[in-house]
Amino acid sequence: MLNSKVLKEITQIVGKENVFTAPEDLHCYAEDATLGVISKPPEAVVKPGSAEEISRILKLANKEHFPVVPRGAGTSLSGGAMPLEGGIVLETNRLNKILEIDKENLTAFVQPGVITAKFHQEVEKLGLFFPPDPGSMAVSTLGGNVASSSGGLRGLKYGTTRDYVLGLQVVMPWGAIVNIGGRTAKNVTGYDLTRLMVGSEGTLGVITEITVKLLPLPSHSRSMLAIFDQLDNAAETISAIIANKIIPCTLDIMDNNAIKAIEAASKVGLPLEAEAILLIEVDGSIEAVVEDELQRVQEICQEYKVREVQVARTPEEKIKVWQARRNSYGAFNKLNNTDIVEDVTVPRSKVPDMIRVIRDLAERYDLTIATLGHAGDGNMHPNIVYDRNNKDEVEQVEKAVDDMFAAAIKMGGTLSGEHGIGLTKKPFMKWEMGDDGIEVLARIKNALDPNGILNPGKMY
């Protein structure tokens, strides 16, 4: 689709040093972090340095009818950053400045290429807090987080990226640069275009500036491991903690397969014989309240036959275990050549039921499934580890995924809590939204991007 004339025009816009066409570059940008999905290499990778350059590229794309796939760090687990129809991958990582941290108004203004973990560090130096913490935050970008409305371990208490975006600068598919939302805590002027763009996965616009709200950094936190001999007991404990009106900062679960894989990769001292572990953190501004919540959580664990509770004694102990949890994706990749990280989410009270469904599916289809989950908010991450070169095993995986999604939706859940739809969940959207719901999405897309320029073939 990109003839030499078009490629020359793109080069004139961004500079020769920011256009890549070598086969090794194109192959790299054909994929994101999603495994087991077939994509097509782009015809060029383009790295613009401003909203104005992006605007000119999109105007050219509409004129010449070539697709544009926006991309941050490529950490998507749903195929959202994979090109399907050639064209260009538009990487926004050159836009990587923290423009302002406004301590008086508890807001910050950033470009999309800022690394999430770096942003955390900068705001925390000032005693402030940006809660969204996706597992890939050491490399993921804020633009990618916004485009997929990423969550993370702290989602139970603090919510996801969507809850912290106040405003955006967006280059629309036809090239207009618009500012939506703003700096204020309240804003009901017009349609909520900010919410529309958050989670749109690069299909409705290219994000070039982000305004986020910040919180005061909690001054106290305590972490613990609760070790269980029965998976069911751990699952029931999760529901009991929430039912007792305790909202931990983090409430995560690992089953035995996850424990073994993470311990093999990280050597942090996890008990290999345990059927399940809960990783729990409580935080707040008043030490006595935090200690009281910690004690109440321990008592609930005892009611549900916890074998042992280990409270982190030092910040180093806490960091070691949580870092191992965040690196779990790499640990599972060592078990076989493909790891599908699913993202089904159910109402909190249904977490025990969903865990049982996952366990039964692993047995029924003879699969290795290592389950992690931000179980406190119902967001489960079954990791299906398999050999993608084994046709029979691939078929079993597909059946298990179908059954998993069907079970989650039947429980009142959703296909995705934080990874997005992209390619991998597109076939199942009608199960959750119905034909009329899909038509609403299609009408919005066609109204804003009638030529289908931005990230075609995704979402629905």
N, C-alpha and C positions, 0 to 999 in steps of 0.2 A: 504493500500500500504506500510505502514511503519511496517516492522516486527521488532522484538526485536533486531536483529543484526544491522539493519540500525539505529535504535534509539540509540543503544549503541555507534555506530560510531559518530553520531552527537553529543552526549553528551561528547565524548572524545575530540571533536574539540572545543566546546564552553564552556564546564564546566557544571556540573549538575545544578548549580544555574541559568543557562540561557536557560534551556529547560523546557517547561511547557506542561503537558498533562492532568491536572485536568479538569473535565467536565466544571466547571465554567469558566476557562480560555479559553477553546476551544470555548465555546458559545459566549464569549465576542468578540473573534477575528473572529467569523463567519460574523460579520457585520461591516460596516463602517457607515458614517452619512447618507447614502441613506435609505430612507424609502420605504416600499411597494415592496421590492425585496426579493425573496427567495434565500438563499444561503445554503451552506453545511459547517459544522464546519471542521476545519483542524484536522489533527491527532496529530499535535504538533505545539507549538509556539516556535520559536528559536530566540534568541537575540544575534547575533554575536558581537564581539568587534573589528574586524579589517577586512580589505579587504582580507587578507590572509585566515581568517576563512571562509569568504563568498566564496572565491575561492574553498576551500576544500569541502564545502557543495554542491556547484554547480557541481563539478566533481563527487561527490557521487550521486547526483540526476540524472545525465546523466547515470551513471553506473547502478543504481537501478530503474530508470524510475519512480521517484515520482515528483509531481509538487511542485513548489516553488512560493509563492505569496509574493513579496516584499511589505512592508507596513511602513508608517511613523506613523503619529498620527491618521490615520483612519478618516480624515475629508472629504474624497471623497464624492461627491454628485452624482456620476454616477455609483456607485457599483464597482469602479476600484480596491478597496482593498479587495473585497470579494472573498474567496476561493470557487471554484465550484466542485473540484474533490478530496477533502481531501488533502493529502500531508502536507506540512508545510507552515505556515505563517512566513516569515523572517522579523522580525522587526529590523529596523536600528537605533533605538533611542539611543542605547549606544554610537553610533558615534556622539557625540554632542559637539564637540569642535570648537571654532573659532580659527583656526590655525594661522592666520595672517591678520592684516588690514594694507595694504600698502598705506600710505597717499601720498607718492610721485607719485605713479603710479595709484592712484584711483582704487585700486582693493582690493579684500579680498579673503581669502582662508578658506573654512569652510567644516565641515563634514555634512552629510545629516540630522542628528538628531537635529541640532540647531533649536530652536524655532524661527519663523520668527520675532515676535515682539521683542524678546530679541536681535536679530541681529540688528534690527532697532535702538534700544536704544544704543547699543554699538557704532555703526558707527556715530550716531548723536552726541554722546559725543565728537567726534572728528571733528564736523562740516561737516560731510559727510552725504550722502543720498542714501538709497537703495529704489527706488520708489515702486516696486511691493508690494501690500498690500491687499491680499485676505481677505475676510470677516472673515475667521477663523484664522487670523494670531496670535491671542493670544495663540493658541494651535497648529497650523499647523507647519510642519517642512519644512526647505528649500529643503530637498530631495524630499518630496512630492510635493512641489510647482514646482520643476523642472520637475519631472516625469509627471505632468499633465499640465505644462506650465500655471500655475495659473495667473489670472489677478488681478483685484481689482478696487477700487474706483478711483485710480489715473491713470488708463489705458488710458484715453482719451489723456492726454498730454504726459505721460511718457512711455506708452507701457506696455507690460506684462513681466513675468519672462523670456521668451525666449529672449527678447531684452537685457538682462543683464548677460547672461551666456557666459563667454569667453572660459571656458574649463572645463573638467570633468575627474575624474578618475572613470572608470567603470569596474566592473567585468562582463565579457561576459558570455553568457549562458554555455559555455563549461569550464569556470573557469579561462580563461586568464584575467590578470589585465592590462588594457590599459589606457594610458593617451592621451586624445584627446583635440584639441584646445590648449590654453595656456594663458600666461599672457599679450600678446600683443594686442593692439587695432585692428591691422590688422593681418589676418591669412588666407591664401588661399592655404595652403599646403594640397593637396589631397582632397578627398570628405569631405563635411562638416558634419562630424560624430557628432559633438556637437549638431547641429540643429536636426539631426536625433534622437538623444537620448532625447532631450528636448521634452516632450509631448508624449513619447512612452509608458507611463503608466505601467512601469515595465515589459513590454513584450520583450524587447530586451537586457536588462542588468540591473545590480544593481549598482546604483550610490553610490560611497564611498567618493568622494571629489568633491567640486564645487569651481570653480574660477569665481567670479562675478565682474563686473565693478560697480563703485560707481560714484556719482555725488557730486558736492558741494551742501551743504544743502541750499535751498532757505532762504534768510534772512527775507523775508516779505511774509505774506499771509493774506487774508481776506475771511471770509465766510459769506454766507447769505442764508436765506430761502425766496423763492418766492412762495406766496400762491395764488392759482387760484380757481375760482368758476367753471371753465369748464376744463375738462381733455384735450379736443382738443386744447385749448389755450396754455396749458402748453406744450403739445407735439410740437406745432408749434413754440413755443419759443425756444425749443432746436435746431431745424433746423436753426432758424434765428440767434442764437448766433454763430454757426459754420459758417454760410454763411457770417457773418460779420467779419470773419477772427480772431475771438477771440477763443483761445483754453484754457479754464479753466483747472486747475489741476483736478477738479472733477465737474461733471455735472450729478447728479442723480435725478431720479424721484420716487415719491411715489403716488399711487392712493389712493382713499378714504379707501378702505379695508385695505391697508397697513398702512395708517395713524392711523386708529382706533386700529389695533392690536399692533402696536409699542407703541402708547401712553398708551394703557392699561397695557403693560408690563413694560414700562420705566418711565412713568410720567414725560416727559420733556416739556410738555406744547404745544404739537402740536394741531392745530385747527381741531377738529373732524368733523366740517361741510364742510371743504374744499374738493373739488373734486380732487385736486392734489397739490403736493408741489414739487418744485425743490430745491435741495440742491446744492449750487454752491460754489466753492472755487477757487480763483485766487491766484497765487503765483509768486514770482520772486525775483531777487536780487536788484532791484531798486524800492524803495517805491513809487515814483511818477508814475511809469509805472503800478504797481499793483493797485494803487488808480484809475488811469485812466480806467483800464480795469473793475474794479468794477463799476464805474460810467456808463460806456457804457453798461454793462450787465443790470444794473437797468433800463436804458432807453429802451432797447429792451424789457424787461419784461413789461414796461408800454405800449409799442406799442401793446402788445398782451393781454391787459386787465388784468394784474395782479391785484389782490385785495389789496395785501399788500406785502411789502418787509421788511424783518427783517435782519439787518446786525448785526452779532455778535460783541458785544462791548468789550468782554474780552476773553482771551484764554479759560476760564472755560466754558463760554457759547458755544463756538465752539466745545469743546471736548464733552460736554454733548449731543449735538444733533448728532454728528457723531458717538459717541459710541452707541447711541440708534439705529442708522441705521445699525451698524455692528452687533448688537445683534438681528436683525430682525428675523433670522431663528428660534430662541427660542420662539419669540413672536408668530409666526405663528403656531408653534407646539402646542400651548395652545388652538387653535381654534378647533382642532379635532385630531384624532389619527394618521393621515398621512398628510404629506406636501411634495408634489413633487415640488422641486425647479428647474424649467426649465431654459434654458440657451441659447435661440435662439438669434441670432445676425443678424442684417440686415444692409445694408448701412445706414449711418447717415440720409440721406434724407428720408429714408423710416420709420423712427421711428414713426411718427404720424400714418402711415398706419398700422404698426404692433400693436400699442396700440389699434387702433380701432378693429383689428382682434381679439385680446385677449378679449376685452370687449364684442364683438359679440359672441364669443365662450362661454363665461361665461353665457350669456343669453340663447343661443341656447340649451346648455346642462344642464342648471339649476345647475351651479356649483359656488362655492365660489373661486374666483381667486383674490388674492392680488398681484398687480404688482409693483415690484421695477425694477430699471434698471440703469445701467451705461449708461444712454441714450445718452450721448455725443459721445460715440463710438459705438452706435447701439446695445449694449449688454443688452437684456431685461431678467428679471428674474420673470416670472409669477409664483407665488406660488399657486398651486392648492391644496386646503385643503379639505379633504374628509374622509369618514369612509371606511377603507379598508375591513371591515366586511360586507359592503353593496354591494352585487354583482352587482345590477343594477347601483349603483353609480360608481363602479369601471369601468364598461363598458363605461359609459359616459365619464369618465376621459380619458380612452384609445382613444376614438374617438376624444376628444378635442385635445389631444397631437398629434395624427396623423395629424389633420387639421392644427395645429399650425406649425408643422415642414414643412408641404407642403407649407403653405403660406410663411414662411420665405425663403425657397429655391426658390420659384417662384419670390420673390422680389430680388433675387441675394444674399441672405444671407446664413447662415451656421447653422448646428445643434448645434454647441457649440462654444462659444467665450472664455470660460475659465474653465469650469468644466470637460471637457474631454468626451470621448465616453464610456469607461468602458463596463458595461452591458446594461444600460438603453437605450443607443442610437445606440447600435450595429445593431438592426434590420433596422435602417433607413439609414445606411451608403451608400447603393447603390443609394438611391435617390439623394444624393449629388455627389458621386464619380463615379457612374456607374460601370458596371461589370469589365471593364478594369482597372479602378482605384483600385478596391478591389483586383484584381489580382496582381497589383504592390505591395500592402501592404503584401499580402500573400507570394509573392516571397522573399521579404526582410526578413519576419519573418522566413520562412523555411530555408533561407540561413544562418541566424545567430543562429537559435534555431531549428535545424531539429528534435529534440526529443520532442519539445513542452513543455519544462520544465518550462519556466517562464510565470507565470500568464496566464495559458491556458484559452481559451474561452472568452477572452476579445478583444475589439477593433473592430473586423470584423468577 
